[in-house]
Amino acid sequence: MQKINLIYFKDRSLHGNFGDEISKFITEQLIDKDKYELVFNQDNIPINIVCIGSYIHCAKNNSFIFGSGVRTPNNIENGHRYNSLNVCAVRGPLTSKFLSNRNIDVPDVYGDPALLLQKFYKPVKINNLSDKIGVIPHKTNYNFYVNKIDTSRFYLIDPCAKWENVINCIYSCQAIVSSSLHGLICSDAYDIPNLWLDEYKLSEGDFKFKDYFASQNRKYIKVVNLNEYDSSLLYNGGNKIDLDGLVSAFPFL
């Protein structure tokens, strides 16, 4: 059986960052298990794939790219050492342009594969969250919010909790405010109103947010302080990408 190696960011925390861990789950759901054996972050595997996350900079030569994105256009990671990729889909048009400028062929298929969650995972409703605004910080600024938010209004969600628990919380809240991109994407997957929180600037900037927003034709709206939350600013459009088309672009069905 042919081995397919999924390259993804493995956080050292107990459960890992939820968006990165969803990469494993979605790939496991899509791959034809009768033809392929899925392995993770292994060396010396000829066939590699990069899926969910801003992780194209870690792609090996001739890797398959399925819905991943570029983290930053100025390559602060000192990555992007490939000269050839098998691109099946990318997160958005900014990633497409970045790769095209490096003479990589990119099909006109957009979509972060985390949007496919609604096809494969049925969340558990947590009843006492139905009147809460869920807050999902980026993992680097989670501690800035611990014990510092109005818990009568907001509910703090740890992005490094078990990914199923994070999705259950997203699904159960009336709305989500997130500085984690996948907090917004997973909210869109389940049609939960959401708003980008950009209170603590990320080292990589906002390229990945602009990329995803452009893929959905979504207005570039954010708040820079949690106290500025206003329900009138919420994005209620959900996902607009053709999910069946995204699934059909997966190379190992």
C-alpha positions as CSV (number, residue, x, y, z in Angstrom):
1,M,0.0,0.0,0.0
2,Q,1.4,3.4,-1.0
3,K,2.2,5.8,1.8
4,I,1.1,9.4,1.7
5,N,2.8,11.7,4.1
6,L,0.8,14.6,5.5
7,I,3.0,17.6,6.4
8,Y,1.4,19.7,9.1
9,F,2.4,21.7,12.1
10,K,2.4,19.6,15.2
11,D,2.2,21.8,18.3
12,R,3.9,20.5,21.4
13,S,0.9,21.2,23.6
14,L,-1.2,18.3,24.8
15,H,-3.8,18.4,22.0
16,G,-2.1,20.7,19.5
17,N,-3.5,23.8,17.9
18,F,-7.0,22.8,16.8
19,G,-6.8,24.1,13.2
20,D,-3.6,22.1,12.6
21,E,-5.1,19.0,14.2
22,I,-8.2,19.2,11.9
23,S,-5.7,18.8,9.0
24,K,-5.2,15.2,10.1
25,F,-8.9,14.5,10.5
26,I,-10.0,15.9,7.2
27,T,-7.3,14.1,5.3
28,E,-8.2,10.9,7.0
29,Q,-11.8,11.3,6.0
30,L,-11.0,12.0,2.3
31,I,-8.2,9.6,1.5
32,D,-9.0,6.2,0.0
33,K,-7.8,3.9,2.7
34,D,-7.9,0.9,0.4
35,K,-5.2,2.4,-1.8
36,Y,-3.2,4.6,0.6
37,E,-1.7,4.6,4.0
38,L,-1.7,8.0,5.6
39,V,1.4,8.9,7.7
40,F,2.3,12.1,9.4
41,N,5.5,14.3,9.3
42,Q,7.8,11.5,8.2
43,D,11.0,11.8,6.3
44,N,11.9,9.9,3.2
45,I,8.4,9.4,2.0
46,P,8.2,10.1,-1.8
47,I,4.6,11.4,-1.8
48,N,3.8,14.3,0.5
49,I,0.7,16.5,0.9
50,V,0.1,19.8,2.7
51,C,-3.5,20.6,3.6
52,I,-5.0,22.8,6.2
53,G,-3.0,25.7,7.6
54,S,-0.6,28.3,6.4
55,Y,2.1,25.7,5.8
56,I,3.1,25.9,2.2
57,H,6.5,27.2,3.2
58,C,7.3,23.7,4.6
59,A,6.3,21.9,1.4
60,K,8.9,19.6,-0.1
61,N,9.6,19.5,-3.8
62,N,6.7,18.0,-5.8
63,S,4.4,18.0,-2.7
64,F,0.7,18.0,-3.3
65,I,-1.1,21.1,-2.0
66,F,-4.8,20.8,-1.1
67,G,-6.3,24.0,0.3
68,S,-3.2,25.2,2.2
69,G,-2.1,28.8,2.2
70,V,1.0,31.0,2.4
71,R,1.6,32.3,5.9
72,T,3.4,35.5,4.9
73,P,4.4,36.9,1.5
74,N,7.9,38.0,2.6
75,N,8.9,34.5,3.7
76,I,9.9,35.3,7.3
77,E,10.1,31.5,7.8
78,N,13.0,31.1,5.4
79,G,11.0,28.3,3.7
80,H,9.5,27.8,0.2
81,R,12.5,25.8,-0.9
82,Y,10.6,23.9,-3.5
83,N,10.8,24.6,-7.3
84,S,7.8,22.4,-8.2
85,L,4.5,21.6,-6.6
86,N,1.4,19.6,-7.5
87,V,-1.3,22.2,-6.6
88,C,-4.8,20.8,-6.4
89,A,-6.4,23.7,-4.5
90,V,-5.3,26.7,-2.4
91,R,-6.8,28.7,0.4
92,G,-7.4,31.8,-1.6
93,P,-6.3,34.1,-4.5
94,L,-3.4,35.7,-2.6
95,T,-1.8,32.3,-2.2
96,S,-2.5,31.6,-5.8
97,K,-0.8,34.8,-6.9
98,F,2.2,34.1,-4.6
99,L,2.7,30.6,-6.2
100,S,2.1,31.8,-9.7
101,N,4.8,34.4,-9.3
102,R,7.1,31.5,-8.5
103,N,6.1,29.8,-11.8
104,I,4.0,27.2,-10.0
105,D,0.8,26.1,-11.9
106,V,-2.3,26.8,-9.7
107,P,-5.8,25.7,-10.7
108,D,-8.7,28.0,-10.0
109,V,-9.9,26.0,-7.0
110,Y,-10.1,27.8,-3.7
111,G,-11.1,26.6,-0.2
112,D,-9.6,25.9,3.2
113,P,-10.4,22.2,3.8
114,A,-11.6,23.0,7.3
115,L,-14.8,24.1,5.6
116,L,-15.4,20.4,4.9
117,L,-15.9,19.7,8.6
118,Q,-19.7,20.0,8.3
119,K,-19.6,17.0,6.0
120,F,-17.7,14.8,8.4
121,Y,-18.2,16.0,12.0
122,K,-21.5,16.5,13.8
123,P,-20.9,18.8,16.8
124,V,-22.3,18.3,20.2
125,K,-24.5,21.2,21.4
126,I,-23.5,22.7,24.7
127,N,-26.7,24.2,26.0
128,N,-25.3,26.7,28.5
129,L,-23.3,28.5,25.7
130,S,-26.3,29.4,23.5
131,D,-26.4,33.0,24.8
132,K,-22.5,33.4,24.8
133,I,-20.1,35.1,22.4
134,G,-17.3,32.6,22.0
135,V,-13.8,34.2,22.0
136,I,-11.0,32.2,20.3
137,P,-7.6,33.8,20.6
138,H,-4.7,32.9,18.5
139,K,-2.6,30.4,20.5
140,T,0.1,33.0,21.0
141,N,-2.2,35.4,22.8
142,Y,-4.6,33.1,24.6
143,N,-3.1,33.9,28.0
144,F,-3.9,37.6,27.5
145,Y,-7.6,36.8,27.8
146,V,-7.5,34.3,30.7
147,N,-9.4,35.7,33.7
148,K,-9.7,39.0,31.9
149,I,-13.0,38.9,30.0
150,D,-16.6,39.5,30.9
151,T,-17.8,36.0,31.4
152,S,-21.4,37.1,31.7
153,R,-21.1,37.9,28.0
154,F,-18.1,36.1,26.6
155,Y,-16.9,32.5,26.7
156,L,-13.2,31.9,26.3
157,I,-12.3,28.9,24.1
158,D,-8.8,27.5,24.3
159,P,-7.4,26.9,20.7
160,C,-5.2,24.2,22.0
161,A,-8.0,22.1,23.6
162,K,-9.0,18.9,21.8
163,W,-10.2,20.0,18.4
164,E,-13.6,18.3,18.8
165,N,-14.2,20.4,22.0
166,V,-13.3,23.6,20.2
167,I,-15.8,22.8,17.4
168,N,-18.5,21.9,19.9
169,C,-18.0,25.3,21.5
170,I,-18.1,27.2,18.2
171,Y,-21.3,25.4,17.2
172,S,-22.9,26.1,20.6
173,C,-22.2,29.8,20.9
174,Q,-24.5,32.5,19.4
175,A,-21.5,34.1,17.7
176,I,-17.7,33.8,17.6
177,V,-15.0,36.5,17.9
178,S,-11.6,35.1,16.8
179,S,-8.0,36.1,16.3
180,S,-7.4,32.5,15.1
181,L,-8.2,32.3,11.4
182,H,-9.6,28.8,11.8
183,G,-12.0,30.1,14.4
184,L,-13.5,32.1,11.6
185,I,-13.3,29.4,9.0
186,C,-14.9,26.7,11.3
187,S,-17.6,29.2,12.2
188,D,-18.3,29.6,8.5
189,A,-18.4,25.9,8.1
190,Y,-21.3,25.7,10.5
191,D,-23.0,29.0,9.6
192,I,-22.1,30.6,13.0
193,P,-21.9,34.4,12.8
194,N,-18.3,35.5,13.4
195,L,-16.0,38.5,13.6
196,W,-12.2,38.9,13.3
197,L,-10.5,40.1,16.4
198,D,-7.1,41.7,15.8
199,E,-6.2,43.0,19.2
200,Y,-2.7,41.5,19.5
201,K,-0.8,41.7,16.3
202,L,0.5,38.4,14.9
203,S,4.2,38.2,13.9
204,E,3.2,37.1,10.4
205,G,0.8,39.9,9.8
206,D,-2.7,39.5,8.2
207,F,-1.9,38.0,4.8
208,K,-3.7,34.8,5.6
209,F,-6.8,36.6,6.8
210,K,-6.9,38.7,3.6
211,D,-6.4,35.5,1.5
212,Y,-9.3,33.7,3.1
213,F,-11.6,36.7,3.1
214,A,-10.9,37.2,-0.6
215,S,-11.7,33.5,-1.3
216,Q,-15.2,34.1,0.2
217,N,-15.7,37.6,-1.3
218,R,-16.0,38.7,2.3
219,K,-15.6,42.3,3.5
220,Y,-12.4,43.1,5.4
221,I,-13.9,43.9,8.7
222,K,-12.3,43.5,12.1
223,V,-12.2,44.9,15.6
224,V,-9.0,45.7,17.4
225,N,-10.3,45.4,21.0
226,L,-12.7,42.8,22.4
227,N,-14.7,45.6,24.1
228,E,-15.5,46.9,20.6
229,Y,-17.5,43.9,19.8
230,D,-20.8,44.9,18.1
231,S,-23.2,42.3,16.7
232,S,-23.9,44.6,13.7
233,L,-20.3,43.9,12.6
234,L,-20.8,40.1,12.5
235,Y,-20.3,38.2,9.3
236,N,-23.4,36.1,8.7
237,G,-22.7,34.8,5.1
238,G,-21.3,31.4,6.0
239,N,-19.3,29.5,3.4
240,K,-19.7,30.5,-0.2
241,I,-17.2,28.0,-1.7
242,D,-18.3,24.9,-3.7
243,L,-17.4,22.2,-1.3
244,D,-18.1,19.3,-3.7
245,G,-15.7,20.9,-6.1
246,L,-13.1,21.2,-3.3
247,V,-13.6,17.5,-2.4
248,S,-13.2,16.4,-6.0
249,A,-9.8,18.2,-6.2
250,F,-8.4,16.0,-3.4
251,P,-5.7,13.9,-5.2
252,F,-6.0,10.6,-3.3
253,L,-9.7,9.8,-3.4
